[in-house]
Amino acid sequence: MDSPPQPGIHIRDMVKVFTDDQQGEVRALDNVSLHIRSNEFFTLLGPSGCGKTTLLRVIAGFEQPSQGRVLLDDLDVTDQAPYRRPVNTVFQSYALFPHMTVAENVRFGLEMQKVDPAAAERRVAEMLELVHLTGMERRKTGQLSGGQQQRVALARALAPAPKVLLLDEPLSALDFKLRKGMQIELKRLQQETGITFVFVTHDQEEALTMSDRVAVMKSGKVLQIGTPEEIYRHPVERFVADFIGETNFLPATLSTEGHPAVFTVGNAGGFTVRAEASQLDQRQGSQVTLAVRPERTFLDPAGHGEGLSGRVETVVYFGTDTLYHVRVDGLEAPLTARIQNRDNHAPDIDEGAEVRITFPDDAVQVLKD
C-alpha cells in the first residue's frame, strides 16, 4: 500500500555547484536536506554567500540542482519549469510593471492563468483589501511609496493562490520603521492565507520575529533547524550562537561527566556550572566553549561569593536596559551583561567597578566549535 503524500516541501540531498573563472567550482549547496511543513512560515537565515538564495531559486525552478530532488506534497517537481510549479516569488526589487496600474499588476498572474475576467476582478479586490491598498487600484506603481510597492508585489504573488510563496529578502530596501511594520504584515498575511511562506534573510531579527521555524545556513550547509526560541536559547554550534543575537563565549573544562555534566569556568579558582552536553563526545578534562546570553548574565557589585571577577570597562544606557562590558582576566573579549532598568534608571554600577559575574545553570549552552 502506497504511503499518503507528505504535505510541504522536501529538499533531498541537494547539491548545487557553480563554475567560477577565478575560484573554479563553488559548492553553493552542499548536500542539503530539509522538510518545510505545509502552511508554515519558514525562514532561511545566514550571511551573504551561505546558499540561502540559491536554495530558494532551486525551489522556484530558476536554478537546476547539480544533484538532489525537490518534492512538493510528495510530487517530484525538480525537472518542472517554474511556470508549472504552484509557487510564486517576491523579489528583493519587487519587479513591478511600471507601465501598469496597481490593479493591472495584481491581475497579471490571473490573466496568464486565463481566469474569468469577472472572477479576476473579484480576486484583485480581495487581494488589495488583504494588503490594505483598497482605493489605489488606478495608481501607477511609480506613484507609490516603497512600502506600498512591496504590498502590490505581495498581492500580485498571492492572487493566483499558490501553494508556496517564496520571498527573497523583500524588506531589505525599506527603512527601519517601515520594515518593522511589514514584518507584522507578512506574518498576518501568512496566517490569513494559510500559504506556505519561505523567507530568505540575513537579518536575525526578521527571522526571530516572523518565523515558525528557522534554518541557519553557512557555506552551503544547514547547521540547525528549529523554532526561533530553540535557535536562540539552544544553539548547537558556535557559529549559530554568534550569528543569532549577542553571546558571551567562555572557555571551560569538563570537570565531571554526566547528565548534566559539570564544568569549571574562569579565573582564580573559577566556579562550576552544570549543563547538558550529550551532543559532545568529550571526556573529563576536555576543554569546551560555553555560550551565555548577556540578558542571563548577572553582576554583583559587592564582588563577594562565587563567580568570575572582573572590572567594568564601559556602561551603555539603552533606556529599557543597560549594557555592561566587563574585562575578565584570561578572556580575550570583555563579557557583556544586559540588565533591565527599573523605572528607566540604570543599576548603580559605574565604569571601573569591581564586580562578580554569575549566571544560572540553565543559561549555559555547551557548543560544538
Stockholm file with secondary structure:
# STOCKHOLM 1.0

chainA/1-369         MDSPPQPGIHIRDMVKVFTDDQQGEVRALDNVSLHIRSNEFFTLLGPSGCGKTTLLRVIAGFEQPSQGRVLLDDLDVTDQAPYRRPVNTVFQSYALFPHMTVAENVRFGLEMQKVDPAAAERRVAEMLELVHLTGMERRKTGQLSGGQQQRVALARALAPAPKVLLLDEPLSALDFKLRKGMQIELKRLQQETGITFVFVTHDQEEALTMSDRVAVMKSGKVLQIGTPEEIYRHPVERFVADFIGETNFLPATLSTEGHPAVFTVGNAGGFTVRAEASQLDQRQGSQVTLAVRPERTFLDPAGHGEGLSGRVETVVYFGTDTLYHVRVDGLEAPLTARIQNRDNHAPDIDEGAEVRITFPDDAVQVLKD
#=GR chainA/1-369 SS CCCCCCCSEEEEEEEEEEEETTTEEEEEEEEEEEEECTTCEEEEECCTTSSHHHHHHHHHTSSCCSEEEEEETTEECTTSCGGGSSEEEECTTCCCCTTSBHHHHHHHHHHHTTCCHHHHHHHHHHHHHHTTCTTCTTSBGGGSCHHHHHHHHHHHHHTTCCSEEEEESTTTTSCHHHHHHHHHHHHHHHHHHCCEEEEEESCHHHHHHHCSEEEEEETTEEEEEECHHHHHHCCSBHHHHHHSSCCEEEEEEEEECSSSEEEEESSTTCEEEEECCTTSCCCTTCEEEEEECGGGCEEETTCCSSSEEEEEEEEEECSSEEEEEEEETTCSSCEEEEEECBTTBCCSCCTTCEEEEECCGGGCEEEBC
#=GC SS_cons         CCCCCCCSEEEEEEEEEEEETTTEEEEEEEEEEEEECTTCEEEEECCTTSSHHHHHHHHHTSSCCSEEEEEETTEECTTSCGGGSSEEEECTTCCCCTTSBHHHHHHHHHHHTTCCHHHHHHHHHHHHHHTTCTTCTTSBGGGSCHHHHHHHHHHHHHTTCCSEEEEESTTTTSCHHHHHHHHHHHHHHHHHHCCEEEEEESCHHHHHHHCSEEEEEETTEEEEEECHHHHHHCCSBHHHHHHSSCCEEEEEEEEECSSSEEEEESSTTCEEEEECCTTSCCCTTCEEEEEECGGGCEEETTCCSSSEEEEEEEEEECSSEEEEEEEETTCSSCEEEEEECBTTBCCSCCTTCEEEEECCGGGCEEEBC
//
